[in-house]
Amino acid sequence: MEKLDVKLIALDLDDTLLNDDRKITDATVLALRECAERGIYIVLCSGRAEDAILPFVRQLEIAGKEAGRFLIAINGCSIFDLHKRQQIFCKKVAPEVLIRANQLAEEAGYKTEVYTPDTIYYAQETKWTKLDVDLCGLKGAAVENYEDFLQQGFTKMLIPGEPSDLLKLQDTLRGEFGDKAVIFTSKPFFLEVLPPECGKGESVKWLCEHLGFPISKAMGFGDSMNDESLIRMAGYGVAMCNGLPEIKKIADFVTEKNNNEDGIADFLRKHVL
């Protein structure tokens, strides 16, 4: 089988790179290291904040190489250069959007959260904020004057809650903001508010151009709606077979094995290595 011409591989974490125990399996680590040895950029591309992605970067043991120097956080709002130890790309949600989204969420009975690279901030701790802190591995902190705090703008607002009700709030927020924000559910119980024209695909395109090649040379792996722009825009969009039907429909490829069966390693060995 003829191998694909790939210069960068962008990988979603949950239900894609990670198995259900939230670990990268040894076979997948090995395959990605082999890609990095060949000079293919390996870029973890997650809805999580920077500090929550770093443990998985460390597990791959490629951060010291040129091919392992970048990570994409907050669903594409931030690109971080690990060698320079600085953010090289950042987009924020406008303060007025954050404040209004928080008001609408409160009216619907929800609490919101916002992110920095190492901390999740909220007005008060709830079972949902605790769930997010546990999932991300970040610090959690309550803020007294939360609405004033939102005035500085943030890369992401998250509204956690019951999946069936969140879809109604999603419609409300989309109707309110139009093209002033990107709004979607990343997990059934997480509704996200992101900056306009911002997504994993858009940030991968920016990074490819920054590195001197087109996004047609990029491969993107994902499973969920926050991976939609990555799968759609990458030259080789790969949906996990355990992914959502909508994502599989727009992908160029679908893995034969799922995230618990080394689906990524299996695909890379067949099509790249």
C-alpha positions as CSV (number, residue, x, y, z in Angstrom):
1,M,0.0,0.0,0.0
2,E,1.3,3.4,-0.9
3,K,2.0,5.5,2.2
4,L,0.5,9.0,2.7
5,D,2.7,12.1,2.5
6,V,2.3,13.5,6.0
7,K,4.3,16.3,7.6
8,L,2.2,16.8,10.8
9,I,-0.2,14.6,12.8
10,A,-2.7,16.4,15.1
11,L,-4.3,14.2,17.7
12,D,-7.4,14.7,19.9
13,L,-7.0,13.2,23.4
14,D,-10.2,11.8,24.9
15,D,-11.7,8.8,23.1
16,T,-9.0,9.2,20.4
17,L,-5.4,9.1,21.5
18,L,-6.4,8.0,25.1
19,N,-8.1,4.7,25.9
20,D,-11.1,4.6,28.3
21,D,-8.6,4.5,31.3
22,R,-7.3,7.9,29.9
23,K,-3.9,6.4,29.0
24,I,-1.9,6.3,25.8
25,T,-1.1,2.6,25.2
26,D,2.5,1.4,24.6
27,A,1.9,0.5,21.0
28,T,0.5,3.9,20.2
29,V,3.4,5.7,22.0
30,L,5.9,3.6,19.9
31,A,4.1,4.4,16.6
32,L,4.1,8.1,17.3
33,R,7.7,8.1,18.3
34,E,8.6,6.4,15.1
35,C,6.7,9.2,13.2
36,A,8.6,11.8,15.1
37,E,11.9,10.1,14.3
38,R,11.0,10.5,10.6
39,G,10.5,14.3,11.2
40,I,6.7,14.3,11.2
41,Y,5.4,16.8,13.7
42,I,3.3,15.2,16.5
43,V,0.9,17.7,17.9
44,L,-1.5,16.9,20.7
45,C,-4.6,18.9,20.0
46,S,-7.2,19.1,22.9
47,G,-10.0,21.0,24.5
48,R,-7.9,20.9,27.7
49,A,-5.7,23.7,28.9
50,E,-1.9,23.5,28.4
51,D,-1.0,22.1,31.8
52,A,-3.5,19.4,31.4
53,I,-2.0,18.2,28.1
54,L,1.7,18.2,29.3
55,P,1.5,14.8,31.1
56,F,0.6,13.1,27.8
57,V,3.4,15.1,26.0
58,R,5.8,13.7,28.6
59,Q,4.6,10.2,28.1
60,L,5.5,10.4,24.4
61,E,9.0,11.6,25.2
62,I,9.4,13.6,22.1
63,A,9.2,17.2,23.4
64,G,12.9,17.6,23.1
65,K,12.8,17.0,19.4
66,E,11.7,19.5,16.8
67,A,8.9,17.2,15.8
68,G,7.5,17.3,19.4
69,R,7.8,21.0,20.3
70,F,4.2,22.2,19.7
71,L,0.9,21.6,21.4
72,I,-2.6,23.0,20.7
73,A,-4.9,23.7,23.7
74,I,-8.4,24.9,24.4
75,N,-9.8,23.5,21.1
76,G,-7.5,25.6,19.0
77,C,-7.5,28.9,20.9
78,S,-3.9,28.5,22.0
79,I,-0.7,27.1,20.4
80,F,2.2,26.6,22.7
81,D,5.9,26.2,21.7
82,L,7.5,24.0,24.4
83,H,11.1,24.9,23.3
84,K,10.5,28.6,23.7
85,R,8.2,28.0,26.6
86,Q,5.7,30.5,25.3
87,Q,2.3,30.8,23.6
88,I,2.8,31.6,19.9
89,F,-0.9,31.9,19.0
90,C,-3.9,32.9,21.2
91,K,-7.5,33.9,20.7
92,K,-10.0,35.0,23.4
93,V,-13.7,35.3,23.8
94,A,-14.8,38.9,24.1
95,P,-15.6,40.0,27.6
96,E,-19.2,41.1,26.7
97,V,-19.9,37.6,25.2
98,L,-18.6,35.9,28.4
99,I,-20.7,38.1,30.7
100,R,-23.8,37.6,28.6
101,A,-23.3,33.9,28.3
102,N,-22.8,33.7,32.0
103,Q,-26.1,35.5,32.6
104,L,-28.0,33.2,30.2
105,A,-26.4,30.2,31.8
106,E,-27.4,31.4,35.3
107,E,-31.0,32.0,34.1
108,A,-31.1,28.4,32.9
109,G,-29.8,27.2,36.3
110,Y,-26.1,26.6,35.3
111,K,-22.7,27.8,36.6
112,T,-19.9,28.7,34.1
113,E,-16.2,28.3,34.2
114,V,-13.2,29.9,32.4
115,Y,-9.7,28.7,31.9
116,T,-6.1,29.8,32.1
117,P,-3.2,27.4,31.2
118,D,-3.1,26.0,34.7
119,T,-6.4,26.9,36.5
120,I,-10.2,26.6,36.1
121,Y,-12.0,29.6,37.6
122,Y,-15.7,29.7,38.6
123,A,-18.1,31.6,40.9
124,Q,-18.6,28.6,43.2
125,E,-17.7,25.0,43.3
126,T,-20.3,22.5,42.2
127,K,-20.3,18.7,41.4
128,W,-19.8,19.7,37.8
129,T,-16.8,22.0,38.4
130,K,-15.2,19.2,40.5
131,L,-15.8,16.7,37.7
132,D,-14.0,19.0,35.2
133,V,-11.1,19.7,37.6
134,D,-10.7,15.9,38.1
135,L,-10.9,15.2,34.4
136,C,-8.4,17.9,33.4
137,G,-6.0,17.6,36.3
138,L,-5.9,21.4,36.7
139,K,-6.3,23.5,39.8
140,G,-9.8,24.8,40.6
141,A,-10.4,28.2,42.1
142,A,-13.5,30.2,43.2
143,V,-13.6,33.9,42.3
144,E,-15.5,36.4,44.5
145,N,-16.4,39.0,41.8
146,Y,-16.7,36.5,39.0
147,E,-18.5,38.8,36.5
148,D,-15.8,41.5,37.0
149,F,-13.2,38.8,36.6
150,L,-14.7,37.9,33.1
151,Q,-13.9,41.5,31.9
152,Q,-10.3,40.4,31.0
153,G,-11.5,37.9,28.3
154,F,-10.6,34.2,28.3
155,T,-9.8,31.6,25.7
156,K,-12.8,29.4,26.7
157,M,-15.9,29.3,28.8
158,L,-17.4,26.0,29.8
159,I,-20.9,25.3,30.9
160,P,-21.2,21.8,32.5
161,G,-24.6,20.2,33.1
162,E,-27.2,17.6,32.2
163,P,-26.8,16.7,28.5
164,S,-30.5,17.0,27.5
165,D,-30.9,20.5,29.0
166,L,-27.6,21.7,27.6
167,L,-28.8,21.3,24.1
168,K,-31.5,23.9,24.7
169,L,-29.0,26.3,26.2
170,Q,-26.7,25.7,23.2
171,D,-29.5,26.8,20.8
172,T,-30.2,29.9,23.0
173,L,-26.5,30.9,23.0
174,R,-26.1,30.3,19.2
175,G,-29.2,32.5,18.6
176,E,-27.8,35.2,20.9
177,F,-24.3,35.4,19.6
178,G,-24.4,34.3,16.0
179,D,-20.9,34.6,14.6
180,K,-19.5,36.3,17.7
181,A,-18.6,33.0,19.3
182,V,-18.3,29.3,18.4
183,I,-20.6,27.2,20.6
184,F,-20.7,23.4,20.8
185,T,-20.8,20.4,23.1
186,S,-17.4,18.7,23.5
187,K,-18.7,16.0,25.8
188,P,-22.5,15.5,26.2
189,F,-22.2,17.3,29.6
190,F,-19.8,20.1,28.6
191,L,-21.1,23.1,26.5
192,E,-18.2,25.3,25.3
193,V,-18.1,28.9,24.3
194,L,-15.0,29.7,22.1
195,P,-13.8,32.7,20.1
196,P,-15.1,33.2,16.5
197,E,-13.3,31.5,13.6
198,C,-11.4,29.4,16.1
199,G,-11.2,25.6,16.2
200,K,-8.7,22.8,16.0
201,G,-8.7,22.9,12.2
202,E,-8.0,26.6,12.1
203,S,-5.1,26.4,14.5
204,V,-3.6,23.4,12.7
205,K,-3.8,25.4,9.5
206,W,-2.0,28.3,11.2
207,L,0.7,26.0,12.6
208,C,1.3,24.3,9.2
209,E,1.7,27.7,7.5
210,H,4.0,28.8,10.4
211,L,6.1,25.7,9.7
212,G,6.1,26.3,5.9
213,F,3.8,23.7,4.5
214,P,0.0,23.6,3.7
215,I,-2.6,21.9,5.8
216,S,-3.0,19.4,3.0
217,K,0.1,17.7,4.4
218,A,-1.5,17.4,7.9
219,M,-3.3,14.4,9.3
220,G,-6.0,14.9,12.0
221,F,-7.4,12.2,14.3
222,G,-10.7,12.9,16.3
223,D,-14.0,11.5,17.4
224,S,-16.3,14.3,18.5
225,M,-17.9,17.6,17.4
226,N,-15.0,19.7,18.7
227,D,-12.8,17.8,16.2
228,E,-15.1,18.7,13.3
229,S,-12.9,21.5,11.8
230,L,-9.8,19.4,12.2
231,I,-11.2,16.4,10.4
232,R,-12.7,18.6,7.7
233,M,-9.7,20.9,7.1
234,A,-6.8,18.5,7.4
235,G,-5.5,16.9,4.2
236,Y,-6.1,13.5,5.8
237,G,-9.0,13.7,8.2
238,V,-9.2,10.4,10.2
239,A,-12.3,9.6,12.4
240,M,-12.0,7.0,15.1
241,C,-14.4,4.1,14.5
242,N,-15.8,4.8,18.0
243,G,-16.5,8.4,17.0
244,L,-19.8,10.2,16.3
245,P,-21.6,9.3,13.1
246,E,-21.4,13.0,12.0
247,I,-17.6,12.9,12.3
248,K,-17.2,9.6,10.4
249,K,-19.4,11.0,7.6
250,I,-17.0,14.0,6.9
251,A,-13.7,12.1,7.4
252,D,-11.4,10.9,4.6
253,F,-10.7,7.7,6.6
254,V,-12.1,5.8,9.5
255,T,-9.9,3.7,11.7
256,E,-10.5,-0.1,11.8
257,K,-9.8,-0.3,15.5
258,N,-11.1,1.9,18.4
259,N,-9.3,3.9,21.0
260,N,-9.0,0.8,23.3
261,E,-7.5,-1.3,20.5
262,D,-4.6,0.9,19.4
263,G,-6.7,2.4,16.6
264,I,-4.2,5.2,15.9
265,A,-1.1,2.9,15.9
266,D,-2.9,0.4,13.6
267,F,-3.8,3.2,11.2
268,L,-0.3,4.8,11.2
269,R,1.4,1.5,10.5
270,K,-0.9,0.8,7.6
271,H,-0.9,4.3,6.0
272,V,2.2,6.3,7.2
273,L,5.0,4.1,8.6
